[in-house]
Amino acid sequence: MPKIDIETVKLVLQRNEPDVRKIAGIMEELNLELKAEEEEKNARPPAIKKQFCFLLSDPDGTYKDKDMVGWVVQIPEDDSPATAPERVVSAANEFNSTPKGQRMVLETIGEACEMVSPRIFKEHKIWVKTKMPIQALPLPNKMPPPKA
């Protein structure tokens, strides 16, 4: 919804409404609503700062010459990235305890990333950014020399 300046509202009312008392009542009501909205805004907890993690699927235990896929997730900035897999597992376990989860039991991290609702993930302080696995590309982590 677009925001409009309170003074602009007052000018429009003065142009279209001859009764000054009615305008004053409307303006008082608008000011009360603005104050209530400001109090509600101040009462909200601050936003959680998050860091990105990449959960890598490595079923064979080796990186070399293998197709690797994984999922991008976010966790709170102050938490260790090592907690990310635990959070996905605990969210999946909570999902498995629901009626839908009992019909369709999750057994892998990939299934959890695809099927668990964002609400359950949020309760466990993890946000899955890619429901489908994405390809991981191994890099030497060095820039090639510039070409002459």
mmCIF file of the C-alpha atoms, coordinates in Angstrom:
data_MODEL
# 
_entry.id   MODEL 
# 
loop_
_atom_site.group_PDB 
_atom_site.id 
_atom_site.type_symbol 
_atom_site.label_atom_id 
_atom_site.label_alt_id 
_atom_site.label_comp_id 
_atom_site.label_asym_id 
_atom_site.label_entity_id 
_atom_site.label_seq_id 
_atom_site.pdbx_PDB_ins_code 
_atom_site.Cartn_x 
_atom_site.Cartn_y 
_atom_site.Cartn_z 
_atom_site.occupancy 
_atom_site.B_iso_or_equiv 
_atom_site.pdbx_formal_charge 
_atom_site.auth_seq_id 
_atom_site.auth_comp_id 
_atom_site.auth_asym_id 
_atom_site.auth_atom_id 
_atom_site.pdbx_PDB_model_num 
ATOM 1   C CA . MET A 1 1   ? 0.000   0.000   0.000   1.00 0.00 ? 1   MET A CA 1 
ATOM 2   C CA . PRO A 1 2   ? 1.460   3.387   -0.946  1.00 0.00 ? 2   PRO A CA 1 
ATOM 3   C CA . LYS A 1 3   ? 2.370   5.768   1.853   1.00 0.00 ? 3   LYS A CA 1 
ATOM 4   C CA . ILE A 1 4   ? 1.041   9.310   1.689   1.00 0.00 ? 4   ILE A CA 1 
ATOM 5   C CA . ASP A 1 5   ? 2.110   12.310  3.700   1.00 0.00 ? 5   ASP A CA 1 
ATOM 6   C CA . ILE A 1 6   ? -0.326  13.360  6.438   1.00 0.00 ? 6   ILE A CA 1 
ATOM 7   C CA . GLU A 1 7   ? -0.155  16.984  5.261   1.00 0.00 ? 7   GLU A CA 1 
ATOM 8   C CA . THR A 1 8   ? -1.268  15.940  1.773   1.00 0.00 ? 8   THR A CA 1 
ATOM 9   C CA . VAL A 1 9   ? -4.284  14.175  3.279   1.00 0.00 ? 9   VAL A CA 1 
ATOM 10  C CA . LYS A 1 10  ? -5.119  17.312  5.257   1.00 0.00 ? 10  LYS A CA 1 
ATOM 11  C CA . LEU A 1 11  ? -4.965  19.496  2.122   1.00 0.00 ? 11  LEU A CA 1 
ATOM 12  C CA . VAL A 1 12  ? -7.213  17.126  0.153   1.00 0.00 ? 12  VAL A CA 1 
ATOM 13  C CA . LEU A 1 13  ? -9.743  17.051  2.989   1.00 0.00 ? 13  LEU A CA 1 
ATOM 14  C CA . GLN A 1 14  ? -9.761  20.864  3.239   1.00 0.00 ? 14  GLN A CA 1 
ATOM 15  C CA . ARG A 1 15  ? -10.411 21.145  -0.494  1.00 0.00 ? 15  ARG A CA 1 
ATOM 16  C CA . ASN A 1 16  ? -13.284 18.642  -0.483  1.00 0.00 ? 16  ASN A CA 1 
ATOM 17  C CA . GLU A 1 17  ? -14.891 19.009  2.943   1.00 0.00 ? 17  GLU A CA 1 
ATOM 18  C CA . PRO A 1 18  ? -16.320 22.342  4.146   1.00 0.00 ? 18  PRO A CA 1 
ATOM 19  C CA . ASP A 1 19  ? -16.826 21.228  7.791   1.00 0.00 ? 19  ASP A CA 1 
ATOM 20  C CA . VAL A 1 20  ? -13.683 22.062  9.823   1.00 0.00 ? 20  VAL A CA 1 
ATOM 21  C CA . ARG A 1 21  ? -14.757 19.948  12.830  1.00 0.00 ? 21  ARG A CA 1 
ATOM 22  C CA . LYS A 1 22  ? -15.124 16.873  10.640  1.00 0.00 ? 22  LYS A CA 1 
ATOM 23  C CA . ILE A 1 23  ? -11.637 17.428  9.178   1.00 0.00 ? 23  ILE A CA 1 
ATOM 24  C CA . ALA A 1 24  ? -10.176 17.824  12.689  1.00 0.00 ? 24  ALA A CA 1 
ATOM 25  C CA . GLY A 1 25  ? -11.825 14.570  13.796  1.00 0.00 ? 25  GLY A CA 1 
ATOM 26  C CA . ILE A 1 26  ? -10.477 12.677  10.790  1.00 0.00 ? 26  ILE A CA 1 
ATOM 27  C CA . MET A 1 27  ? -6.973  14.086  11.312  1.00 0.00 ? 27  MET A CA 1 
ATOM 28  C CA . GLU A 1 28  ? -7.053  13.138  15.016  1.00 0.00 ? 28  GLU A CA 1 
ATOM 29  C CA . GLU A 1 29  ? -8.075  9.598   14.075  1.00 0.00 ? 29  GLU A CA 1 
ATOM 30  C CA . LEU A 1 30  ? -5.271  9.373   11.519  1.00 0.00 ? 30  LEU A CA 1 
ATOM 31  C CA . ASN A 1 31  ? -2.739  10.573  14.107  1.00 0.00 ? 31  ASN A CA 1 
ATOM 32  C CA . LEU A 1 32  ? -3.931  7.924   16.583  1.00 0.00 ? 32  LEU A CA 1 
ATOM 33  C CA . GLU A 1 33  ? -3.545  5.229   13.920  1.00 0.00 ? 33  GLU A CA 1 
ATOM 34  C CA . LEU A 1 34  ? -0.029  6.440   13.107  1.00 0.00 ? 34  LEU A CA 1 
ATOM 35  C CA . LYS A 1 35  ? 0.952   6.344   16.791  1.00 0.00 ? 35  LYS A CA 1 
ATOM 36  C CA . ALA A 1 36  ? -0.465  2.812   17.179  1.00 0.00 ? 36  ALA A CA 1 
ATOM 37  C CA . GLU A 1 37  ? 1.412   1.656   14.089  1.00 0.00 ? 37  GLU A CA 1 
ATOM 38  C CA . GLU A 1 38  ? 4.652   3.201   15.391  1.00 0.00 ? 38  GLU A CA 1 
ATOM 39  C CA . GLU A 1 39  ? 4.246   1.483   18.793  1.00 0.00 ? 39  GLU A CA 1 
ATOM 40  C CA . GLU A 1 40  ? 3.632   -1.853  17.065  1.00 0.00 ? 40  GLU A CA 1 
ATOM 41  C CA . LYS A 1 41  ? 6.735   -1.340  14.934  1.00 0.00 ? 41  LYS A CA 1 
ATOM 42  C CA . ASN A 1 42  ? 8.854   -0.604  18.019  1.00 0.00 ? 42  ASN A CA 1 
ATOM 43  C CA . ALA A 1 43  ? 7.495   -3.686  19.825  1.00 0.00 ? 43  ALA A CA 1 
ATOM 44  C CA . ARG A 1 44  ? 8.683   -6.073  17.093  1.00 0.00 ? 44  ARG A CA 1 
ATOM 45  C CA . PRO A 1 45  ? 11.880  -7.997  17.799  1.00 0.00 ? 45  PRO A CA 1 
ATOM 46  C CA . PRO A 1 46  ? 14.864  -6.962  15.684  1.00 0.00 ? 46  PRO A CA 1 
ATOM 47  C CA . ALA A 1 47  ? 15.469  -8.907  12.484  1.00 0.00 ? 47  ALA A CA 1 
ATOM 48  C CA . ILE A 1 48  ? 17.832  -11.865 12.789  1.00 0.00 ? 48  ILE A CA 1 
ATOM 49  C CA . LYS A 1 49  ? 21.080  -11.436 10.905  1.00 0.00 ? 49  LYS A CA 1 
ATOM 50  C CA . LYS A 1 50  ? 21.763  -14.563 8.866   1.00 0.00 ? 50  LYS A CA 1 
ATOM 51  C CA . GLN A 1 51  ? 24.674  -16.243 7.145   1.00 0.00 ? 51  GLN A CA 1 
ATOM 52  C CA . PHE A 1 52  ? 24.551  -18.504 4.097   1.00 0.00 ? 52  PHE A CA 1 
ATOM 53  C CA . CYS A 1 53  ? 25.647  -22.145 4.192   1.00 0.00 ? 53  CYS A CA 1 
ATOM 54  C CA . PHE A 1 54  ? 25.874  -24.722 1.439   1.00 0.00 ? 54  PHE A CA 1 
ATOM 55  C CA . LEU A 1 55  ? 24.923  -28.252 2.404   1.00 0.00 ? 55  LEU A CA 1 
ATOM 56  C CA . LEU A 1 56  ? 26.896  -30.556 0.143   1.00 0.00 ? 56  LEU A CA 1 
ATOM 57  C CA . SER A 1 57  ? 25.699  -34.016 -0.725  1.00 0.00 ? 57  SER A CA 1 
ATOM 58  C CA . ASP A 1 58  ? 28.755  -36.292 -0.717  1.00 0.00 ? 58  ASP A CA 1 
ATOM 59  C CA . PRO A 1 59  ? 27.496  -39.878 -0.473  1.00 0.00 ? 59  PRO A CA 1 
ATOM 60  C CA . ASP A 1 60  ? 30.868  -41.474 -1.391  1.00 0.00 ? 60  ASP A CA 1 
ATOM 61  C CA . GLY A 1 61  ? 32.992  -39.308 0.889   1.00 0.00 ? 61  GLY A CA 1 
ATOM 62  C CA . THR A 1 62  ? 35.198  -37.988 -1.937  1.00 0.00 ? 62  THR A CA 1 
ATOM 63  C CA . TYR A 1 63  ? 35.119  -34.771 -3.928  1.00 0.00 ? 63  TYR A CA 1 
ATOM 64  C CA . LYS A 1 64  ? 37.350  -35.609 -6.850  1.00 0.00 ? 64  LYS A CA 1 
ATOM 65  C CA . ASP A 1 65  ? 35.705  -36.392 -10.216 1.00 0.00 ? 65  ASP A CA 1 
ATOM 66  C CA . LYS A 1 66  ? 32.240  -36.677 -8.705  1.00 0.00 ? 66  LYS A CA 1 
ATOM 67  C CA . ASP A 1 67  ? 28.979  -34.942 -9.468  1.00 0.00 ? 67  ASP A CA 1 
ATOM 68  C CA . MET A 1 68  ? 28.102  -33.135 -6.288  1.00 0.00 ? 68  MET A CA 1 
ATOM 69  C CA . VAL A 1 69  ? 24.835  -31.431 -5.433  1.00 0.00 ? 69  VAL A CA 1 
ATOM 70  C CA . GLY A 1 70  ? 23.660  -29.577 -2.388  1.00 0.00 ? 70  GLY A CA 1 
ATOM 71  C CA . TRP A 1 71  ? 21.282  -27.008 -0.920  1.00 0.00 ? 71  TRP A CA 1 
ATOM 72  C CA . VAL A 1 72  ? 21.752  -23.377 0.060   1.00 0.00 ? 72  VAL A CA 1 
ATOM 73  C CA . VAL A 1 73  ? 20.417  -22.480 3.504   1.00 0.00 ? 73  VAL A CA 1 
ATOM 74  C CA . GLN A 1 74  ? 20.648  -19.596 5.933   1.00 0.00 ? 74  GLN A CA 1 
ATOM 75  C CA . ILE A 1 75  ? 21.173  -19.766 9.687   1.00 0.00 ? 75  ILE A CA 1 
ATOM 76  C CA . PRO A 1 76  ? 21.597  -17.016 12.294  1.00 0.00 ? 76  PRO A CA 1 
ATOM 77  C CA . GLU A 1 77  ? 24.904  -15.177 11.919  1.00 0.00 ? 77  GLU A CA 1 
ATOM 78  C CA . ASP A 1 78  ? 26.155  -16.039 15.422  1.00 0.00 ? 78  ASP A CA 1 
ATOM 79  C CA . ASP A 1 79  ? 25.553  -19.799 15.090  1.00 0.00 ? 79  ASP A CA 1 
ATOM 80  C CA . SER A 1 80  ? 28.077  -22.341 13.873  1.00 0.00 ? 80  SER A CA 1 
ATOM 81  C CA . PRO A 1 81  ? 27.557  -23.620 10.302  1.00 0.00 ? 81  PRO A CA 1 
ATOM 82  C CA . ALA A 1 82  ? 27.967  -27.133 11.704  1.00 0.00 ? 82  ALA A CA 1 
ATOM 83  C CA . THR A 1 83  ? 24.481  -26.787 13.239  1.00 0.00 ? 83  THR A CA 1 
ATOM 84  C CA . ALA A 1 84  ? 22.770  -26.446 9.841   1.00 0.00 ? 84  ALA A CA 1 
ATOM 85  C CA . PRO A 1 85  ? 22.420  -30.197 9.137   1.00 0.00 ? 85  PRO A CA 1 
ATOM 86  C CA . GLU A 1 86  ? 21.138  -30.786 12.681  1.00 0.00 ? 86  GLU A CA 1 
ATOM 87  C CA . ARG A 1 87  ? 18.484  -28.103 12.197  1.00 0.00 ? 87  ARG A CA 1 
ATOM 88  C CA . VAL A 1 88  ? 17.283  -29.663 8.925   1.00 0.00 ? 88  VAL A CA 1 
ATOM 89  C CA . VAL A 1 89  ? 17.076  -33.074 10.605  1.00 0.00 ? 89  VAL A CA 1 
ATOM 90  C CA . SER A 1 90  ? 15.143  -31.737 13.613  1.00 0.00 ? 90  SER A CA 1 
ATOM 91  C CA . ALA A 1 91  ? 12.720  -29.876 11.299  1.00 0.00 ? 91  ALA A CA 1 
ATOM 92  C CA . ALA A 1 92  ? 12.266  -33.082 9.263   1.00 0.00 ? 92  ALA A CA 1 
ATOM 93  C CA . ASN A 1 93  ? 11.580  -35.051 12.448  1.00 0.00 ? 93  ASN A CA 1 
ATOM 94  C CA . GLU A 1 94  ? 8.932   -32.496 13.452  1.00 0.00 ? 94  GLU A CA 1 
ATOM 95  C CA . PHE A 1 95  ? 7.403   -32.783 9.961   1.00 0.00 ? 95  PHE A CA 1 
ATOM 96  C CA . ASN A 1 96  ? 7.398   -36.594 10.240  1.00 0.00 ? 96  ASN A CA 1 
ATOM 97  C CA . SER A 1 97  ? 5.341   -36.311 13.448  1.00 0.00 ? 97  SER A CA 1 
ATOM 98  C CA . THR A 1 98  ? 2.541   -34.450 11.616  1.00 0.00 ? 98  THR A CA 1 
ATOM 99  C CA . PRO A 1 99  ? -0.306  -36.316 9.872   1.00 0.00 ? 99  PRO A CA 1 
ATOM 100 C CA . LYS A 1 100 ? 1.114   -35.414 6.453   1.00 0.00 ? 100 LYS A CA 1 
ATOM 101 C CA . GLY A 1 101 ? 4.570   -36.546 7.554   1.00 0.00 ? 101 GLY A CA 1 
ATOM 102 C CA . GLN A 1 102 ? 3.206   -39.870 8.773   1.00 0.00 ? 102 GLN A CA 1 
ATOM 103 C CA . ARG A 1 103 ? 1.713   -40.515 5.319   1.00 0.00 ? 103 ARG A CA 1 
ATOM 104 C CA . MET A 1 104 ? 4.896   -39.451 3.542   1.00 0.00 ? 104 MET A CA 1 
ATOM 105 C CA . VAL A 1 105 ? 7.890   -40.101 5.837   1.00 0.00 ? 105 VAL A CA 1 
ATOM 106 C CA . LEU A 1 106 ? 11.012  -38.106 4.990   1.00 0.00 ? 106 LEU A CA 1 
ATOM 107 C CA . GLU A 1 107 ? 14.222  -40.140 4.901   1.00 0.00 ? 107 GLU A CA 1 
ATOM 108 C CA . THR A 1 108 ? 16.791  -37.834 3.271   1.00 0.00 ? 108 THR A CA 1 
ATOM 109 C CA . ILE A 1 109 ? 17.992  -34.255 3.611   1.00 0.00 ? 109 ILE A CA 1 
ATOM 110 C CA . GLY A 1 110 ? 16.883  -33.621 0.016   1.00 0.00 ? 110 GLY A CA 1 
ATOM 111 C CA . GLU A 1 111 ? 13.341  -34.738 0.784   1.00 0.00 ? 111 GLU A CA 1 
ATOM 112 C CA . ALA A 1 112 ? 13.355  -32.514 3.857   1.00 0.00 ? 112 ALA A CA 1 
ATOM 113 C CA . CYS A 1 113 ? 14.471  -29.459 1.871   1.00 0.00 ? 113 CYS A CA 1 
ATOM 114 C CA . GLU A 1 114 ? 11.702  -30.050 -0.666  1.00 0.00 ? 114 GLU A CA 1 
ATOM 115 C CA . MET A 1 115 ? 8.803   -31.066 1.585   1.00 0.00 ? 115 MET A CA 1 
ATOM 116 C CA . VAL A 1 116 ? 9.130   -29.354 4.977   1.00 0.00 ? 116 VAL A CA 1 
ATOM 117 C CA . SER A 1 117 ? 7.203   -26.096 5.177   1.00 0.00 ? 117 SER A CA 1 
ATOM 118 C CA . PRO A 1 118 ? 9.086   -22.825 5.678   1.00 0.00 ? 118 PRO A CA 1 
ATOM 119 C CA . ARG A 1 119 ? 7.139   -22.300 8.924   1.00 0.00 ? 119 ARG A CA 1 
ATOM 120 C CA . ILE A 1 120 ? 8.680   -25.418 10.485  1.00 0.00 ? 120 ILE A CA 1 
ATOM 121 C CA . PHE A 1 121 ? 12.147  -24.462 9.243   1.00 0.00 ? 121 PHE A CA 1 
ATOM 122 C CA . LYS A 1 122 ? 11.719  -20.972 10.702  1.00 0.00 ? 122 LYS A CA 1 
ATOM 123 C CA . GLU A 1 123 ? 10.878  -22.458 14.118  1.00 0.00 ? 123 GLU A CA 1 
ATOM 124 C CA . HIS A 1 124 ? 14.239  -24.271 13.965  1.00 0.00 ? 124 HIS A CA 1 
ATOM 125 C CA . LYS A 1 125 ? 16.002  -21.066 12.817  1.00 0.00 ? 125 LYS A CA 1 
ATOM 126 C CA . ILE A 1 126 ? 16.980  -22.294 9.379   1.00 0.00 ? 126 ILE A CA 1 
ATOM 127 C CA . TRP A 1 127 ? 15.819  -20.903 6.041   1.00 0.00 ? 127 TRP A CA 1 
ATOM 128 C CA . VAL A 1 128 ? 16.137  -23.147 2.968   1.00 0.00 ? 128 VAL A CA 1 
ATOM 129 C CA . LYS A 1 129 ? 16.881  -21.019 -0.108  1.00 0.00 ? 129 LYS A CA 1 
ATOM 130 C CA . THR A 1 130 ? 16.967  -23.831 -2.706  1.00 0.00 ? 130 THR A CA 1 
ATOM 131 C CA . LYS A 1 131 ? 14.364  -26.567 -2.411  1.00 0.00 ? 131 LYS A CA 1 
ATOM 132 C CA . MET A 1 132 ? 15.846  -28.444 -5.342  1.00 0.00 ? 132 MET A CA 1 
ATOM 133 C CA . PRO A 1 133 ? 19.530  -29.479 -5.164  1.00 0.00 ? 133 PRO A CA 1 
ATOM 134 C CA . ILE A 1 134 ? 21.977  -27.381 -7.135  1.00 0.00 ? 134 ILE A CA 1 
ATOM 135 C CA . GLN A 1 135 ? 25.188  -28.480 -8.845  1.00 0.00 ? 135 GLN A CA 1 
ATOM 136 C CA . ALA A 1 136 ? 28.453  -27.856 -6.967  1.00 0.00 ? 136 ALA A CA 1 
ATOM 137 C CA . LEU A 1 137 ? 31.497  -27.006 -9.067  1.00 0.00 ? 137 LEU A CA 1 
ATOM 138 C CA . PRO A 1 138 ? 34.965  -27.580 -7.584  1.00 0.00 ? 138 PRO A CA 1 
ATOM 139 C CA . LEU A 1 139 ? 37.321  -24.652 -8.196  1.00 0.00 ? 139 LEU A CA 1 
ATOM 140 C CA . PRO A 1 140 ? 41.051  -24.171 -7.504  1.00 0.00 ? 140 PRO A CA 1 
ATOM 141 C CA . ASN A 1 141 ? 40.217  -20.857 -5.712  1.00 0.00 ? 141 ASN A CA 1 
ATOM 142 C CA . LYS A 1 142 ? 42.912  -18.972 -7.661  1.00 0.00 ? 142 LYS A CA 1 
ATOM 143 C CA . MET A 1 143 ? 42.447  -16.335 -10.318 1.00 0.00 ? 143 MET A CA 1 
ATOM 144 C CA . PRO A 1 144 ? 44.113  -17.120 -13.654 1.00 0.00 ? 144 PRO A CA 1 
ATOM 145 C CA . PRO A 1 145 ? 46.829  -14.664 -14.715 1.00 0.00 ? 145 PRO A CA 1 
ATOM 146 C CA . PRO A 1 146 ? 45.631  -11.855 -16.976 1.00 0.00 ? 146 PRO A CA 1 
ATOM 147 C CA . LYS A 1 147 ? 46.011  -12.443 -20.681 1.00 0.00 ? 147 LYS A CA 1 
ATOM 148 C CA . ALA A 1 148 ? 48.307  -10.038 -22.515 1.00 0.00 ? 148 ALA A CA 1 
# 
